[in-house]
Amino acid sequence: MNFDKKQLRNTLLLLLGALIWGTAFVAQSVGSGYVGPYTFLAARSWLACAFLIVLILLRRGKARKADPGVPFWINGRMLLRGGVFCGIALFAASAAQQIGIGTTSTAKAGFLTALYVVLVPLLGVFFGRRPGVKLGICACISLAGLYLLCLAGHDTLTLTGGEWMLLLCSLLFAFQIMLVDHYSPRLDGVELTADEFYAHLKVDKVPPRTSQPSPQSFMTIFEDAKENGDQVIAILISSNLSGTYQCARLAAESCDFEDVFFVDSRTASQGEGILIREALRLRDEEHLPAHAIVAELEQLKQRIRILAVVDSLKHLHKGGRLPAAVALVGGALGVKPVLSVVDGQIKLADTARGRPGAFVAMFKNIEKMGGVDPRYGYALLYSDEKGVLAPLHHYMHENLHMTGGRVARLGPVIASHAGPGCAGLVFVTKE
């Protein structure tokens, strides 16, 4: 039996987190009985600060070795404002929890504190975010649990003072989470320029991790469109490469927005750009309705191809975008792989000795795929060095007699998987 070590590690870490979270209530209840709630809270906070300071220093030390020019303080005012507001909310919530936990059972304390999971989306109503049906059901179940745990069996429907403090604690935690949600998009953990990112990509042993957008980010767009009475055509990265498509559909269901048309592009990067430009042309020049535009895009996306020469396949393999067997074949000594994105999947299209041979193999694959349809233009992609596109420029101009192609630098997400030294071509095949 084969085990995914990464998945196993992450599962164990989640179990450890749940264990620590659960046992913390017992420690808080016992500790506050000896030293009082505020003393215990202060001791816990200073211990957490000491741990975080050590962790920050270790991470900053590694960052300076990789690139001494990486800044530490970025967007200082926003960082200070967010830190103060989030810190005050966290202190108030923790204080209310510590006071309340000393006057009721740890089981009740754990349940009442966890109500912030339901309160967060409910509070979003005041900011124009409509909760879906599923959230309403969860809220009803939580209220039923609150009754059974705290009120059932009592002569009167009353809560003790400690239980009221814990309810206040859950409300304050929900408010703190919303503050974090407000400030965190404006403050990345570490901000890097494109050049700094690629410098790290070349030397760091641990590859960068990418993450799909949250459903909440889509909900904001869908709710605005719903309020304005607009239709939405969502052209998204291939569902075989990312979970973005599923997140977008989940967001539409959560905010009950039905006037949205989803297009699984089956491609990425400038491949999506081709579909977007065609959608705009169909809307502005041919005045087609949304459903007709989507029908045309569904046909066009089947002809979009991406070919790329990369230095190695290690980044794609480590990122989980390429099977180990394919990476092994394409990673032989002295071999430069040629990748293709066809029908939403990354495949090893060819291999060749050295980069010049890889470009020759790429040009042959263009012909095998049916050639380039000049009506849609083309795009050239590079990661860290624009000069790698010289053979592609020459081939498009001299062999295919095509000019005016778009030149675009890969963003950090795609580049995290393609790696440095990437040169790519995006085009539409002839009918």
N, C-alpha and C positions, 0 to 999 in steps of 0.2 A: 504494500500500500504506500502510495506517494503522498507526502504531506507538504503543504505549502508553508514553509517556515515563517514567512512574513505574516501570513494570515493567522497562523497559530500564535505567534508572538503578540499580534494586535488583540486577538481574542483574550489571551491571558492578561494583557494589560487592562482591558475593559473589566474583566472579572476582578482584578486587583483594585481598580478604581471603585467598583461597586462595594467591595469589602471594606475599603477604607472609609467610604462615605457612610456606610451603615454603622460601623463600629465607632465612628466619630461621635455619634449622638450619645452613646454610652459613656465615652470619655468626657464629653462636655457635661453630662449630668453629674457624674462623680466628681469631676474637677471643680465645678462651681460650688459644690457642697463644702469643699475644703477652703477655697480661697475667695469665693465670691465671683459673680458673673463678670464684672468689669476687669478684675485682676486676671482671671482666666483668659478673657478675650485679648487683653494686652499682651500676655505671655505668648498666646498662640500667634498673634499678629507679628510680634517681633521675631519669633522663630521662623515664620514664613518669609519675612523680609531678609533674614540672614541667609536662608537657603536660596532665595531668588538672586541676591547679590552675588553669591558664589557662582551660580549658574550663568548669570549675565557676564561676569568677568571671564569665565571659561570660554563662552561662545564668542565674546568680543576678541579674545586672544587669538582664536582660530581665524576669525575674519581678518584681523590685521596681518597675520602671516600670509594669507592668500592675497590680500589687496590692502595695503596700508592706507589707501585713499578713501576707503568706505567711511562715510560720515556717521556719527553717532546721533547727534541732535538734528532732526529734520522736522520742519513744521513745528517749531518750538512752542508757539502760542497755542496751537491746536492741541498739542500733546499735553501741555500744562492744564488747559481748560478741561479736556477730556479726563485727565488723571484726577483732577480735583472733584469733578462732579461724580465720576464713577466711584471714586474712593469714599466720598461722603455717603453715597447710597449703599455701598457695600458695608461700611461701618454701621450705619443705622440698621440694616437688615441683620447683620451678625449680632449686634447688641440686643435687638428684640428677640432673636432666637435664643441667645444665651440666658436672658432673663426668663423667658417662657419655659425653657427646657427644665429649669429647676423646680417647676411647680406642677408638672404633669409627667406622664410616662414617656419613655424614649420612643415607643412604638407610635404614639400619637404625634410626638414631635417630628418624627421622620415623615409621616403621612402629611401633616399640615404644612411642613416646609416644602414638600414636593408639589404642592398645589400651584407653585409658580409656573409649572409646565403648562397648565391650563390658563393661568392668568395672563401670561405674556401675549398670546394671540387675542385674548378678550380685550386687553387694554389697547391693542392695535386698532380697535374699532374707533377710538377717540382720535386716531390719526388717519382716518379714512380707509382703514384696511378691514374689509368684510370677512369674518370667519366663515368657513364652509360648513356643510352639514355634518361632516365627520367630527369637526371640532365641537359642535353643539352636542353631539352624542357623548363625546369624551367628558365635556363639562357636566352633563347630567349624571354620568357614572361617578365622577369625582364627588359631586354633591351627595350622592347616595352613600358612597364610602365614608364621607365626613359624618353623615348621620349615624351610620352603623357603628363607627369607631368611637365617636364622642358623645352622641346623644341617646342612642338606643338603650332602653332599660331604665332611663331616668324618669322621674315623675314629671319634670318640666323640661322644656326645650331650652336649656341654658348651657352656656359655655363658661368654664372657669377663667379667671384672669390670665393664667398662663397660656391657655388655649387661644384666647383673644390676641395675646402677644405673638403667638406663633402664626396666626392668620395675618397679622400685620407684617411679620417677618416675610412670609411668602409674597405679600404684595410689594414690599420693598425690594426683595430679590428680583421680582418681575420687572420693577422699574429700573433696577440696576442693569439687567440684561438688555432692556430697550436702549439704555444709554450707551452700552457697549456696542449694540447694533448700529447706533447712530454715528459713533465716532470711529469705530474700527475700519470702515471703508475709506476713511480719510487719512488713516494712519497705518501704513503697512508696518509689519514688524521691523523690516529692514528695507529701505528704499535704495535701489541701484539704478544707475544709468544703464543703457543698453551695452555700452562698452565694458562696464564693470561686471555686468551679468555674464558676458561671454568670457571675460578673464577668469571668473570663477568656474565657469563650465569647463574650461580647459584643464584646470589644475585640481579641482575638488574631486576626491575619491567617491564621495557620496553624491549621487545625482540629485538634482532638484526635484521636488515633488509638485505636481500640478493638481488642481482641484476644479471641478465643474462649478458653475454658478449655482447659488442656492435658489430654491423655488421662490423665496421671498423677493429676490431681485426681479424675477419675471412677473410676480404678482403686482408689483408696483406699476409696471408698464401696462399690464392687462387691465388693472383697475382704472387707470387714467383713460385708456381707450374706451372702456365700458361707460365711464362717466360722460365722455365726449361723443358717444355714439359712433365710434370709429370701428372699422374692420382692421384686422391685423393679419399679415402674412409673415409667419415666423420661419425664416430660412436658417437652419441650424446645422452645426457640424455633424458629420456622419455618426449615427447611433452605434456603429461598430467601433468607433474611436473614443467616444465620450458618452457620459450619461446625461449630457445637457438636454438632449431631445426629451428624455423621460422626465427630467425636472420641469421643463417648460409645460408639458402636458399635465403634470401633477398640479402645477401652479394654476393653470386654466380651470381645472376641476375644482380646486380649493376656493377660487373666487367666483365660481359659477359664471365664467365668461365663455359663451358659446360661439361668439362671432370671431373666431380665430382659425386660420388655416395653417396647418403645420406642413413644412416641407423638410423631410429628412434628406439633406443635400447629397448624402453618400460621398461627400468629399470634404475638403477643409481649406482653410486659408483663402487664397485667391480663387480657388474653385467656387467657394461660396460667393466671392465677389462677382464672378461671371453671372451667377443666378440673380444676384441683387440688381445688377445693372440691366439685365434683361427684363426683370420684373418692373423696374422703373420705366423702361422703354414701352413695354406693353400697356402700362397704365397711362403714360403721358402722351404717347403717339397713337396707339391703337384704341385707347380708352376702353380696355377690357375690364370687366368686373373681376373681383377677387378670385372667385372660383375658376374662371376661365384662365386667369394668369397662372394659378397653381397647376392647372392641367397642362399648360405649356411648359412650365418649369419641370414637371415630372417627366416629360419627354426629353427635355434638354439635358437634365442631370445625368442621364444614361450615357451621354457622349462626352462628358467631362473627364479628362485624364490629367494626372500629375505624374511626372517622371523626375527623379532626383538622383544625383550622385552624392554619396556621403562618404566620409572618411572611414567610418566604422559603424557597426550595428549595435554596439554595446549600449548606447543610450536608449535605443528602441527596445532592446531586450530587457534592460533593467526597469524601464517604464511600463513593461507588460504589454507593449504594442506589437511584439514580434516573438514567435515561438523560439525556444532555445535551439531547436534543430536548424531552423532557418538562419539564425544568428551565427551558428557554428559554421555552416556552409559559406555564408557570406563574409565571415571574418577570418578566412585563411590568410596566411602570411603573404603580403604583397598584393592582395586582391582588393579591388575597389568595387563595392556593390552598387548596383543600379536598382532603385526602388520605384515601384509604381503604386498609385492609389486608384484602384478600379473597383467600382461597385461598393465603395465605402470601406474597403479593406486594404491594408498595406501588404504588399507582396514583393518578393525578391524577383525582379524582372530579368536581371542579367548580372553577370560578374565579368570583370576584365582585369588584366594586369596593369596597374598604375592608373593615374587619373586620366591621361590622354586616351587610353584604351576604353575607360569607362564612358567617356563622352561619345566615342565612336559607337559603343554599344547602345547608348541612349538614343543617338540619331537613328540607328537601325530600328529601334523599338517604336519611334515616332511613325516611321513608314509602315511597320507591321500593324499598328493600331489604326491606320487609315489616313494618316496625314492630318494637317492642321487646317481647320475651316477658318479662312481669313475674315469672315463676317463678324466673328466674336473676338477677334484680336487674340492676344496671348499675354502671359505674365511670366517674368523671370524672378525667381526667389533666391535669396542668399541669406546666410546666417551672420557670420562675423566679418567676412572679407568680400567686398563687392567685386574685387578683381577676379574671383573664381568664375564669374559669368562671361568672361571674354570669349571662350569657345562657343557658348550658346549664342551670344550676340553675332558672332561671325557666321554661324550656321543659319540662323534665321534671316540674316541680311543677304548673304551670298548664295546660299543654297535654295532657300524658300522665297527669297525676294520679298520679305515681310519686314516692315519697320513700324516704329511707334508702339512697341510692346511696353507694358507696364513693368517697372522694376520696383520690387518691394523687399524690404528686409523682414525676415521671419520674426514674429514676436516671441517673447520668452516661453510661452506655453508650447508652441510647435517646436521651437529650437531646443527645448529641454529634451525632446525625443529624437530630433534629427541630429543634434550635436553640432560642433563647429565644423567649418569647411564644407557646408552643404551648398549645392547649386541645383536649382530645380526649374522646371518648366511646367506651366499650367496652360492647357489648351482644350479646345473642343474639336473632336474628330469630325471628318467630313461625313455627310450622310451617304 
